[in-house]
C-alpha cells in the first residue's frame, strides 16, 4: 500500500513537471500597420435650374469687400 502511494506520488510529480507553461505578454515594441490606401471620390450635385440661376446671381453680386472677414481692413492694390 505504501509502495503504491509512493509510486502514485512519483508519477503525479513527474506529470506535473511536463505540463506546458503558457505565458501571455505584451510585445516590447508597438504594433505598426502600414496601409497604402488611395481614396478617390467624386461628388455630383444636381440642382433645379431656378436654384442654379439664383446661386449664379448671388455669386455675381458678391464683391471683394463683402467677402472680407469682419474687422479686416481693405488692402489697396499698387496698380
ABEGO torsion letter per residue (X at the ends): XAAAAAAAAAAAAAAAAABBBBBBBBBABBBBBBBBBBBBBBBBBBBBAAAAAAAAAAAAABBAAAABBBGBBBBBBAX
